[in-house]
Amino acid sequence: MAHSQYDQFLQEATTADDHSDSPLGRDRLYGLYTSWCFLRQEAPRPESTFWAAMKKKHIHPGRNGLRMTGPAAADYILASCPGLV
């Protein structure tokens, strides 16, 4: 079975954490996706397309039980807070 780009993104850049007090919201989840695409040297799809795909996977901003993980998480954090470097 072929995995979509979004399946790969979720597998490589997120982890489930049902006990998290701060799940990934709209901006952070899409930002993580764009960082993941950057690292893979792929063009990110438009935000509306991304959210349509997430909706099909029953992933909603703010109540998804997801946390960042992996190289895309590090890239996103460093890009979001350039003063850390």
N, C-alpha and C positions, 0 to 999 in steps of 0.2 A: 504494500500500500504506500503510495507516494505521500510525503508530508508536505504541506504547504509552507510557504515562507513564514507564515504566522505560527504554525505549529513548531517550526524550528526555533523561532524567536522565543516563544513561551518556554520551550524546553531548555534552551541555552541561557536565557537571560532572566528568568524568573524562578521563584520557588514558592511553594504553597506554605502559608503560615496563617492558619485560622485563628491564632491567638494574638496576632499583631493588632496594636492599637492604632496603627497608621498604615492602612493598605495603600497601594499605589493609586493615586488620583489620576484624573484625565491628563493633566500636563506631564506628570512624571512618567506615566506609562508610555505615552506617545514619545516623550523625550528619550526614554530608555530604548524604545524601538528605533528611533533615528540613530542613536549611538551604536546600536547593534548593527544596523545597516552600514554605517560608516566603517566600522571595523571589518565588515565583510566586503567592503567596496561595492555595495549595491545601492541603488537609488531607493530611498524610502518612498512608499506609496503615499498618496495624499491622506491627510488626517481623516477625512470622511470615509475613505475606503478602509482604512485601518479600523475605525470604530464599527463599521458595518461587519467586518470580519470578526471582531471581538464579540459583537452582539450575537452572532451565529454560534459562537463558542460559549455563550452565557457568561461572558466576562464584562463586568460593568465598572465604570470608574468609581472609586471610593468604597466599594463593597465587594471586593474581588478576592480577598485573602491572599494576595500576591505580594512578594517582596523581591527586590532586585538581587541579582547574583551574577558572578562572573565578570569577565573583562568589560562587557558593555556597561555594567553597573559602575565600575571604576571610571570608565570614560565619561559617562553621564555626570557623575559627581564632580569630576575635575573640570568638565566643561561648564557646569552650573556654578561652580565656586572657584573661579580662576585664582583667587587669593590664596588658595591652599597650596599651590605649586611654588 
